[in-house]
Amino acid sequence: MLINLVVNGIDAVRAGGSVALTARRVNDAGRPRIAILVTDTGPGIPPDLLPRIFEPFFTTKSEGGTGRGLAICRDIVRAHEGQIQVDSKVGTATTFTIQLPEAGRDAR
């Protein structure tokens, strides 16, 4: 899932752009969670396309895109009782935020 988000970010950035991964602990209504953010400095996602990016087979790539990557990422996150969201500003950056339950001390 993270590899897909990073590769998408790399595909989106122009020369001199960047992709960054960050992680932090967060508290969601008393539940400890881990937030993982993947941010790229690409051109952003137009607002009219944002509602569709997790749809299976929807792609904006002219070559090499199947439109399955983000749908699969969403399904993986949901299967682990998490959430995925996107924040994008056209011309500036896009950030995908994944929140997953924090593993307990006894988790393996």
MMTF fields as JSON, N, C-alpha, C and O atoms, coordinates in Angstrom:
{
  "mmtfVersion": "1.0.0",
  "mmtfProducer": "UNKNOWN",
  "numBonds": 431,
  "numAtoms": 432,
  "numGroups": 108,
  "numChains": 1,
  "numModels": 1,
  "chainsPerModel": [1],
  "groupsPerChain": [108],
  "chainIdList": ["A"],
  "bondAtomList": [4, 2, 8, 6, 12, 10, 16, 14, 20, 18, 24, 22, 28, 26, 32, 30, 36, 34, 40, 38, 44, 42, 48, 46, 52, 50, 56, 54, 60, 58, 64, 62, 68, 66, 72, 70, 76, 74, 80, 78, 84, 82, 88, 86, 92, 90, 96, 94, 100, 98, 104, 102, 108, 106, 112, 110, 116, 114, 120, 118, 124, 122, 128, 126, 132, 130, 136, 134, 140, 138, 144, 142, 148, 146, 152, 150, 156, 154, 160, 158, 164, 162, 168, 166, 172, 170, 176, 174, 180, 178, 184, 182, 188, 186, 192, 190, 196, 194, 200, 198, 204, 202, 208, 206, 212, 210, 216, 214, 220, 218, 224, 222, 228, 226, 232, 230, 236, 234, 240, 238, 244, 242, 248, 246, 252, 250, 256, 254, 260, 258, 264, 262, 268, 266, 272, 270, 276, 274, 280, 278, 284, 282, 288, 286, 292, 290, 296, 294, 300, 298, 304, 302, 308, 306, 312, 310, 316, 314, 320, 318, 324, 322, 328, 326, 332, 330, 336, 334, 340, 338, 344, 342, 348, 346, 352, 350, 356, 354, 360, 358, 364, 362, 368, 366, 372, 370, 376, 374, 380, 378, 384, 382, 388, 386, 392, 390, 396, 394, 400, 398, 404, 402, 408, 406, 412, 410, 416, 414, 420, 418, 424, 422, 428, 426],
  "bondOrderList": [1, 1, 1, 1, 1, 1, 1, 1, 1, 1, 1, 1, 1, 1, 1, 1, 1, 1, 1, 1, 1, 1, 1, 1, 1, 1, 1, 1, 1, 1, 1, 1, 1, 1, 1, 1, 1, 1, 1, 1, 1, 1, 1, 1, 1, 1, 1, 1, 1, 1, 1, 1, 1, 1, 1, 1, 1, 1, 1, 1, 1, 1, 1, 1, 1, 1, 1, 1, 1, 1, 1, 1, 1, 1, 1, 1, 1, 1, 1, 1, 1, 1, 1, 1, 1, 1, 1, 1, 1, 1, 1, 1, 1, 1, 1, 1, 1, 1, 1, 1, 1, 1, 1, 1, 1, 1, 1],
  "groupList": [{"groupName": "MET", "atomNameList": ["N", "CA", "C", "O"], "elementList": ["N", "C", "C", "O"], "formalChargeList": [0, 0, 0, 0], "bondAtomList": [1, 0, 2, 1, 3, 2], "bondOrderList": [1, 1, 2], "singleLetterCode": "M", "chemCompType": "L-PEPTIDE LINKING"}, {"groupName": "LEU", "atomNameList": ["N", "CA", "C", "O"], "elementList": ["N", "C", "C", "O"], "formalChargeList": [0, 0, 0, 0], "bondAtomList": [1, 0, 2, 1, 3, 2], "bondOrderList": [1, 1, 2], "singleLetterCode": "L", "chemCompType": "L-PEPTIDE LINKING"}, {"groupName": "ILE", "atomNameList": ["N", "CA", "C", "O"], "elementList": ["N", "C", "C", "O"], "formalChargeList": [0, 0, 0, 0], "bondAtomList": [1, 0, 2, 1, 3, 2], "bondOrderList": [1, 1, 2], "singleLetterCode": "I", "chemCompType": "L-PEPTIDE LINKING"}, {"groupName": "ASN", "atomNameList": ["N", "CA", "C", "O"], "elementList": ["N", "C", "C", "O"], "formalChargeList": [0, 0, 0, 0], "bondAtomList": [1, 0, 2, 1, 3, 2], "bondOrderList": [1, 1, 2], "singleLetterCode": "N", "chemCompType": "L-PEPTIDE LINKING"}, {"groupName": "VAL", "atomNameList": ["N", "CA", "C", "O"], "elementList": ["N", "C", "C", "O"], "formalChargeList": [0, 0, 0, 0], "bondAtomList": [1, 0, 2, 1, 3, 2], "bondOrderList": [1, 1, 2], "singleLetterCode": "V", "chemCompType": "L-PEPTIDE LINKING"}, {"groupName": "GLY", "atomNameList": ["N", "CA", "C", "O"], "elementList": ["N", "C", "C", "O"], "formalChargeList": [0, 0, 0, 0], "bondAtomList": [1, 0, 2, 1, 3, 2], "bondOrderList": [1, 1, 2], "singleLetterCode": "G", "chemCompType": "PEPTIDE LINKING"}, {"groupName": "ASP", "atomNameList": ["N", "CA", "C", "O"], "elementList": ["N", "C", "C", "O"], "formalChargeList": [0, 0, 0, 0], "bondAtomList": [1, 0, 2, 1, 3, 2], "bondOrderList": [1, 1, 2], "singleLetterCode": "D", "chemCompType": "L-PEPTIDE LINKING"}, {"groupName": "ALA", "atomNameList": ["N", "CA", "C", "O"], "elementList": ["N", "C", "C", "O"], "formalChargeList": [0, 0, 0, 0], "bondAtomList": [1, 0, 2, 1, 3, 2], "bondOrderList": [1, 1, 2], "singleLetterCode": "A", "chemCompType": "L-PEPTIDE LINKING"}, {"groupName": "ARG", "atomNameList": ["N", "CA", "C", "O"], "elementList": ["N", "C", "C", "O"], "formalChargeList": [0, 0, 0, 0], "bondAtomList": [1, 0, 2, 1, 3, 2], "bondOrderList": [1, 1, 2], "singleLetterCode": "R", "chemCompType": "L-PEPTIDE LINKING"}, {"groupName": "SER", "atomNameList": ["N", "CA", "C", "O"], "elementList": ["N", "C", "C", "O"], "formalChargeList": [0, 0, 0, 0], "bondAtomList": [1, 0, 2, 1, 3, 2], "bondOrderList": [1, 1, 2], "singleLetterCode": "S", "chemCompType": "L-PEPTIDE LINKING"}, {"groupName": "THR", "atomNameList": ["N", "CA", "C", "O"], "elementList": ["N", "C", "C", "O"], "formalChargeList": [0, 0, 0, 0], "bondAtomList": [1, 0, 2, 1, 3, 2], "bondOrderList": [1, 1, 2], "singleLetterCode": "T", "chemCompType": "L-PEPTIDE LINKING"}, {"groupName": "PRO", "atomNameList": ["N", "CA", "C", "O"], "elementList": ["N", "C", "C", "O"], "formalChargeList": [0, 0, 0, 0], "bondAtomList": [1, 0, 2, 1, 3, 2], "bondOrderList": [1, 1, 2], "singleLetterCode": "P", "chemCompType": "L-PEPTIDE LINKING"}, {"groupName": "PHE", "atomNameList": ["N", "CA", "C", "O"], "elementList": ["N", "C", "C", "O"], "formalChargeList": [0, 0, 0, 0], "bondAtomList": [1, 0, 2, 1, 3, 2], "bondOrderList": [1, 1, 2], "singleLetterCode": "F", "chemCompType": "L-PEPTIDE LINKING"}, {"groupName": "GLU", "atomNameList": ["N", "CA", "C", "O"], "elementList": ["N", "C", "C", "O"], "formalChargeList": [0, 0, 0, 0], "bondAtomList": [1, 0, 2, 1, 3, 2], "bondOrderList": [1, 1, 2], "singleLetterCode": "E", "chemCompType": "L-PEPTIDE LINKING"}, {"groupName": "LYS", "atomNameList": ["N", "CA", "C", "O"], "elementList": ["N", "C", "C", "O"], "formalChargeList": [0, 0, 0, 0], "bondAtomList": [1, 0, 2, 1, 3, 2], "bondOrderList": [1, 1, 2], "singleLetterCode": "K", "chemCompType": "L-PEPTIDE LINKING"}, {"groupName": "CYS", "atomNameList": ["N", "CA", "C", "O"], "elementList": ["N", "C", "C", "O"], "formalChargeList": [0, 0, 0, 0], "bondAtomList": [1, 0, 2, 1, 3, 2], "bondOrderList": [1, 1, 2], "singleLetterCode": "C", "chemCompType": "L-PEPTIDE LINKING"}, {"groupName": "HIS", "atomNameList": ["N", "CA", "C", "O"], "elementList": ["N", "C", "C", "O"], "formalChargeList": [0, 0, 0, 0], "bondAtomList": [1, 0, 2, 1, 3, 2], "bondOrderList": [1, 1, 2], "singleLetterCode": "H", "chemCompType": "L-PEPTIDE LINKING"}, {"groupName": "GLN", "atomNameList": ["N", "CA", "C", "O"], "elementList": ["N", "C", "C", "O"], "formalChargeList": [0, 0, 0, 0], "bondAtomList": [1, 0, 2, 1, 3, 2], "bondOrderList": [1, 1, 2], "singleLetterCode": "Q", "chemCompType": "L-PEPTIDE LINKING"}],
  "groupTypeList": [0, 1, 2, 3, 1, 4, 4, 3, 5, 2, 6, 7, 4, 8, 7, 5, 5, 9, 4, 7, 1, 10, 7, 8, 8, 4, 3, 6, 7, 5, 8, 11, 8, 2, 7, 2, 1, 4, 10, 6, 10, 5, 11, 5, 2, 11, 11, 6, 1, 1, 11, 8, 2, 12, 13, 11, 12, 12, 10, 10, 14, 9, 13, 5, 5, 10, 5, 8, 5, 1, 7, 2, 15, 8, 6, 2, 4, 8, 7, 16, 13, 5, 17, 2, 17, 4, 6, 9, 14, 4, 5, 10, 7, 10, 10, 12, 10, 2, 17, 1, 11, 13, 7, 5, 8, 6, 7, 8],
  "groupIdList": [1, 2, 3, 4, 5, 6, 7, 8, 9, 10, 11, 12, 13, 14, 15, 16, 17, 18, 19, 20, 21, 22, 23, 24, 25, 26, 27, 28, 29, 30, 31, 32, 33, 34, 35, 36, 37, 38, 39, 40, 41, 42, 43, 44, 45, 46, 47, 48, 49, 50, 51, 52, 53, 54, 55, 56, 57, 58, 59, 60, 61, 62, 63, 64, 65, 66, 67, 68, 69, 70, 71, 72, 73, 74, 75, 76, 77, 78, 79, 80, 81, 82, 83, 84, 85, 86, 87, 88, 89, 90, 91, 92, 93, 94, 95, 96, 97, 98, 99, 100, 101, 102, 103, 104, 105, 106, 107, 108],
  "secStructList": [7, 2, 2, 2, 2, 2, 2, 2, 2, 2, 2, 2, 7, 7, 6, 6, 7, 7, 3, 3, 3, 3, 3, 3, 3, 3, 3, 3, 6, 6, 3, 3, 3, 3, 3, 3, 3, 3, 3, 3, 7, 1, 1, 7, 7, 7, 6, 6, 6, 4, 4, 4, 6, 6, 1, 6, 6, 7, 7, 7, 7, 1, 1, 1, 7, 7, 1, 7, 2, 2, 2, 2, 2, 2, 2, 2, 2, 2, 2, 6, 6, 7, 3, 3, 3, 3, 3, 3, 3, 6, 6, 6, 3, 3, 3, 3, 3, 3, 3, 3, 3, 7, 7, 7, 6, 6, 7, 7],
  "xCoordList": [0.822, 0.0, 0.878, 0.674, 1.853, 2.733, 3.554, 3.768, 4.009, 4.779, 3.928, 4.414, 2.671, 1.798, 1.629, 1.698, 1.409, 1.233, 2.502, 2.434, 3.655, 4.926, 5.171, 5.559, 4.946, 5.147, 4.2, 4.606, 2.942, 2.011, 2.541, 2.468, 3.074, 3.641, 4.822, 4.936, 5.692, 6.859, 6.405, 6.963, 5.391, 4.861, 4.294, 4.316, 3.788, 3.12, 4.084, 3.796, 5.227, 6.113, 6.908, 7.216, 7.219, 8.071, 9.519, 9.794, 10.428, 11.839, 11.983, 11.426, 12.72, 12.924, 11.861, 11.974, 10.825, 9.762, 10.181, 11.292, 9.284, 9.625, 8.398, 7.252, 8.699, 7.693, 8.212, 9.369, 7.359, 7.775, 6.809, 5.6, 7.372, 6.581, 6.791, 7.918, 5.701, 5.778, 4.819, 3.812, 5.155, 4.276, 4.229, 5.207, 3.081, 2.94, 1.808, 0.928, 1.854, 0.779, -0.315, -0.033, -1.558, -2.697, -3.721, -3.663, -4.642, -5.693, -7.013, -7.327, -7.784, -9.063, -10.171, -10.436, -10.815, -11.899, -11.453, -12.175, -10.255, -9.754, -9.086, -8.628, -9.029, -8.378, -7.015, -6.927, -5.95, -4.623, -4.496, -4.859, -3.977, -3.819, -2.464, -1.834, -2.052, -0.852, -1.313, -2.074, -0.855, -1.155, 0.1, 1.184, -0.063, 1.028, 0.624, -0.438, 1.473, 1.182, 2.169, 3.376, 1.654, 2.475, 2.134, 1.016, 3.112, 2.894, 3.808, 5.007, 3.23, 4.047, 3.828, 2.796, 4.808, 4.735, 4.351, 4.767, 3.559, 3.096, 2.029, 1.82, 1.356, 0.398, -0.942, -1.781, -1.149, -2.415, -3.475, -3.295, -4.57, -5.682, -6.838, -7.257, -7.354, -8.464, -9.66, -9.953, -10.342, -11.454, -12.538, -13.139, -12.79, -13.845, -13.458, -14.333, -12.164, -11.723, -11.58, -11.614, -11.423, -11.209, -12.245, -11.857, -13.538, -14.513, -14.362, -14.916, -13.63, -13.543, -12.235, -12.125, -11.243, -9.909, -9.823, -8.908, -10.744, -10.72, -11.626, -11.752, -12.254, -13.103, -12.227, -11.219, -12.606, -11.851, -11.866, -12.9, -10.724, -10.503, -10.561, -10.549, -10.622, -10.544, -9.079, -8.388, -8.608, -7.222, -7.13, -7.942, -6.13, -5.833, -4.525, -4.108, -3.877, -2.607, -2.879, -3.749, -2.119, -2.306, -1.696, -2.163, -0.648, -0.007, 0.325, 0.766, 0.109, 0.557, -0.336, -0.027, -1.413, -2.297, -3.49, -4.104, -3.816, -4.975, -6.165, -7.294, -5.908, -6.985, -7.318, -8.364, -6.456, -6.703, -5.923, -6.327, -4.833, -3.937, -4.591, -4.478, -5.271, -5.873, -7.063, -7.311, -7.797, -8.908, -8.373, -8.964, -7.261, -6.649, -6.098, -6.254, -5.459, -4.968, -6.115, -5.994, -7.215, -8.38, -8.869, -9.179, -8.933, -9.405, -8.454, -8.904, -7.152, -6.168, -6.329, -6.332, -6.461, -6.619, -7.89, -7.862, -8.977, -10.24, -10.133, -10.676, -9.434, -9.269, -8.512, -8.64, -7.735, -6.985, -7.654, -7.011, -8.956, -9.757, -9.233, -9.265, -8.749, -8.217, -9.029, -10.095, -8.496, -9.132, -8.066, -6.905, -8.46, -7.563, -8.309, -9.491, -7.601, -8.195, -7.137, -5.94, -7.599, -6.69, -7.014, -8.175, -5.963, -6.086, -5.199, -3.999, -5.773, -4.997, -5.328, -6.487, -4.276, -4.419, -3.771, -2.569, -4.584, -4.084, -2.936, -3.032, -1.849, -0.677, 0.269, 1.313, -0.074, 0.754, 1.216, 2.402, 0.278, 0.665, -0.548, -1.693, -0.255, -1.274, -0.755, 0.405, -1.625, -1.271, -2.325, -3.515, -1.865, -2.71, -2.406, -1.244, -3.45, -3.292, -3.981, -5.167, -3.215, -3.728, -3.699, -2.679, -4.807, -4.838, -5.159, -6.138, -4.304, -4.48, -4.473, -3.821, -5.19, -5.152, -3.722, -2.973, -3.377, -2.059, -2.066, -3.005, -1.027, -0.929, -0.688, 0.026, -1.292, -1.063, 0.329, 1.026, 0.731, 2.079, 2.322, 3.452, 1.234, 1.376, 1.217, 1.329, 0.954, 0.794, 2.112, 3.177, 2.04, 3.259, 3.374, 4.335],
  "yCoordList": [-1.17, 0.0, 1.25, 2.16, 1.289, 2.465, 2.591, 3.694, 1.469, 1.529, 2.147, 2.99, 1.74, 2.293, 3.802, 4.549, 4.252, 5.688, 6.472, 7.571, 5.921, 6.592, 6.645, 7.686, 5.531, 5.508, 6.494, 7.201, 6.551, 7.532, 8.948, 9.786, 9.209, 10.527, 10.842, 11.946, 9.867, 10.058, 10.34, 11.205, 9.606, 9.836, 11.239, 11.807, 11.801, 13.107, 14.292, 15.347, 14.13, 15.285, 15.596, 14.723, 16.849, 17.297, 17.325, 17.089, 17.61, 17.714, 18.693, 19.79, 18.295, 19.136, 18.965, 19.535, 18.183, 17.941, 16.892, 16.366, 16.591, 15.611, 14.826, 15.234, 13.677, 12.838, 12.573, 12.191, 12.773, 12.585, 11.648, 11.678, 10.821, 9.955, 10.417, 10.675, 10.52, 10.86, 9.951, 9.496, 9.701, 8.896, 9.536, 10.117, 9.417, 9.958, 9.227, 8.64, 9.277, 8.722, 9.776, 10.962, 9.335, 10.227, 9.553, 8.348, 10.344, 9.835, 10.152, 11.319, 9.132, 9.304, 8.846, 7.651, 9.81, 9.509, 8.502, 7.558, 8.717, 7.851, 6.577, 5.769, 6.391, 5.199, 5.582, 6.44, 4.954, 5.266, 4.734, 3.595, 5.581, 5.207, 5.708, 6.578, 5.138, 5.582, 6.243, 5.653, 7.458, 8.166, 8.146, 8.522, 7.706, 7.691, 8.633, 8.476, 9.608, 10.601, 10.45, 10.336, 10.451, 10.445, 11.737, 11.915, 12.635, 13.957, 14.139, 13.869, 14.601, 14.927, 16.388, 16.98, 16.945, 18.34, 18.434, 19.35, 17.481, 17.471, 18.522, 19.408, 18.429, 19.455, 19.404, 20.285, 18.41, 18.289, 17.584, 17.331, 17.277, 16.588, 17.583, 18.148, 17.803, 18.741, 18.334, 17.145, 19.305, 19.007, 18.118, 17.306, 18.266, 17.458, 15.984, 15.135, 15.664, 14.274, 13.615, 12.388, 14.408, 13.85, 12.808, 11.783, 13.008, 12.004, 10.654, 9.656, 10.61, 9.384, 8.614, 7.498, 9.17, 8.565, 7.171, 6.419, 6.809, 5.462, 4.487, 3.329, 4.944, 4.063, 3.079, 3.478, 1.792, 0.83, 1.233, 1.621, 1.133, 1.377, 2.851, 3.162, 3.753, 5.179, 5.588, 5.354, 6.193, 6.649, 7.968, 8.265, 8.745, 9.98, 9.827, 10.744, 8.668, 8.446, 8.121, 7.311, 8.765, 8.508, 7.178, 6.549, 6.746, 5.468, 4.723, 5.319, 3.422, 2.575, 2.521, 1.789, 3.25, 3.224, 2.313, 2.348, 1.495, 0.612, 1.116, 0.672, 2.048, 2.53, 1.601, 1.749, 0.655, -0.296, 0.057, -0.347, 0.788, 1.029, 1.656, 1.121, 2.777, 3.452, 2.679, 2.706, 1.994, 1.165, 0.029, -0.296, -0.568, -1.641, -1.079, -1.692, 0.083, 0.72, 0.929, 0.601, 1.468, 1.698, 0.386, 0.345, -0.673, -1.963, -2.532, -3.113, -2.377, -2.856, -2.094, -2.692, -0.787, 0.035, -0.363, -0.523, -0.52, -0.925, -2.305, -2.529, -3.226, -4.575, -4.56, -5.486, -3.522, -3.374, -2.37, -1.803, -2.162, -1.274, 0.157, 0.838, 0.591, 1.938, 2.812, 2.431, 3.987, 4.975, 5.575, 5.691, 5.949, 6.663, 7.877, 7.804, 8.987, 10.204, 10.953, 10.694, 11.875, 12.659, 14.139, 14.538, 14.932, 16.386, 16.878, 16.606, 17.588, 18.029, 19.472, 19.889, 20.218, 21.603, 21.722, 21.514, 22.056, 22.155, 23.149, 24.265, 22.723, 23.57, 23.542, 24.193, 22.804, 22.828, 21.447, 21.129, 20.62, 19.338, 18.448, 18.898, 17.173, 16.186, 15.373, 14.963, 15.141, 14.302, 13.224, 13.51, 11.981, 10.854, 10.555, 10.411, 10.46, 10.15, 8.827, 8.647, 7.91, 6.6, 6.554, 6.86, 6.174, 5.966, 4.508, 3.96, 3.893, 2.491, 2.362, 3.152, 1.375, 1.168, 0.875, 0.156, 1.439, 1.171, -0.229, -0.612, -0.977, -2.33, -2.263, -1.388, -3.196, -3.268, -3.775, -4.254, -3.674, -4.105, -5.575, -5.999, -6.368, -7.814, -8.249, -9.436, -7.29, -7.644, -8.108, -7.631, -9.02, -9.528, -9.02, -9.342],
  "zCoordList": [0.0, 0.0, 0.0, -0.804, 0.902, 0.945, -0.333, -0.834, -0.851, -2.097, -3.201, -3.954, -3.306, -4.332, -4.158, -5.135, -2.929, -2.7, -3.005, -3.555, -2.654, -2.94, -4.45, -4.979, -5.141, -6.6, -7.278, -8.201, -6.832, -7.395, -7.182, -8.08, -5.992, -5.704, -6.606, -7.139, -6.769, -7.644, -9.073, -9.749, -9.531, -10.883, -11.03, -12.122, -9.938, -10.003, -9.946, -10.511, -9.271, -9.087, -10.344, -11.156, -10.467, -11.563, -11.083, -9.907, -11.982, -11.609, -10.448, -10.478, -9.446, -8.279, -7.214, -6.129, -7.508, -6.539, -5.527, -5.588, -4.594, -3.561, -3.121, -3.312, -2.52, -1.873, -0.476, -0.301, 0.525, 1.915, 2.63, 2.402, 3.495, 4.374, 5.797, 6.22, 6.531, 7.946, 8.693, 8.152, 9.938, 10.79, 12.164, 12.636, 12.787, 14.14, 14.853, 14.224, 16.155, 16.965, 17.075, 17.242, 16.982, 17.135, 18.038, 18.284, 18.517, 19.371, 18.697, 18.464, 18.383, 17.71, 18.65, 18.778, 19.308, 20.255, 21.309, 21.63, 21.838, 22.901, 22.422, 23.23, 21.107, 20.549, 19.987, 19.109, 20.485, 19.938, 18.512, 18.217, 17.647, 16.237, 15.733, 16.334, 14.63, 13.933, 12.639, 11.872, 12.4, 11.152, 10.291, 10.738, 9.062, 8.091, 6.966, 6.364, 6.688, 5.657, 4.509, 4.725, 3.304, 2.089, 1.356, 0.873, 1.281, 0.687, -0.513, -0.442, -1.618, -2.787, -3.164, -2.85, -3.835, -4.274, -5.751, -6.461, -6.189, -7.572, -7.822, -6.993, -8.956, -9.355, -8.61, -8.8, -7.786, -7.065, -7.898, -9.09, -7.245, -7.894, -8.0, -6.99, -9.199, -9.348, -8.47, -8.34, -7.876, -6.969, -7.578, -6.875, -8.879, -9.499, -9.62, -9.795, -9.53, -9.616, -8.238, -8.136, -7.192, -5.847, -5.438, -4.877, -5.684, -5.25, -5.958, -5.498, -7.055, -7.854, -7.693, -8.202, -7.004, -7.053, -6.445, -6.779, -5.568, -4.985, -5.737, -5.339, -6.814, -7.615, -8.394, -8.978, -8.406, -9.22, -10.702, -11.246, -11.318, -12.741, -13.141, -14.332, -12.182, -12.501, -12.467, -11.475, -13.542, -13.59, -14.341, -15.217, -13.979, -14.714, -15.482, -16.189, -15.344, -16.038, -17.501, -17.821, -18.382, -19.81, -20.228, -21.178, -19.518, -19.833, -18.549, -17.566, -18.572, -17.477, -16.257, -15.317, -16.231, -15.075, -15.316, -16.383, -14.317, -14.446, -13.642, -13.848, -12.723, -11.882, -10.734, -10.102, -10.456, -9.367, -8.112, -7.022, -8.217, -7.094, -5.877, -4.774, -6.053, -4.903, -4.349, -3.144, -5.211, -4.729, -3.852, -2.823, -4.26, -3.47, -2.158, -1.102, -2.228, -0.991, -0.011, 1.169, -0.492, 0.362, 0.994, 2.184, 0.199, 0.712, 1.759, 2.746, 1.561, 2.542, 3.854, 4.931, 3.759, 4.96, 5.706, 6.926, 5.008, 5.635, 6.28, 7.361, 5.621, 6.159, 7.485, 8.286, 7.715, 8.968, 9.907, 10.791, 9.7, 10.547, 10.571, 11.595, 9.406, 9.303, 8.375, 7.891, 8.143, 7.27, 6.368, 6.759, 5.175, 4.266, 3.741, 3.405, 3.677, 3.127, 2.333, 2.458, 1.523, 0.695, 0.849, 0.942, 0.871, 0.873, -0.26, -0.275, -1.192, -2.346, -2.673, -2.668, -2.956, -3.386, -4.762, -4.923, -5.73, -7.105, -7.16, -6.649, -7.79, -7.942, -6.757, -6.789, -5.713, -4.504, -4.068, -4.157, -3.595, -3.016, -2.809, -2.824, -2.617, -2.27, -1.102, -1.083, -0.125, 1.018, 1.204, 1.335, 1.214, 1.589, 3.047, 3.428, 3.863, 5.276, 5.565, 5.287, 6.127, 6.521, 8.034, 8.65, 8.631, 10.081, 10.345, 9.838, 11.156, 11.528, 13.038, 13.72, 13.579, 15.025, 15.477, 14.814, 16.596, 17.174, 17.773, 18.471, 17.499, 18.055, 19.552, 20.042, 20.272, 21.721, 22.019, 21.125, 23.248, 23.641, 23.398, 23.159, 23.462, 23.281, 21.84, 21.535, 20.932, 19.523, 18.947, 19.34, 18.032, 17.382, 15.99, 15.292]
}
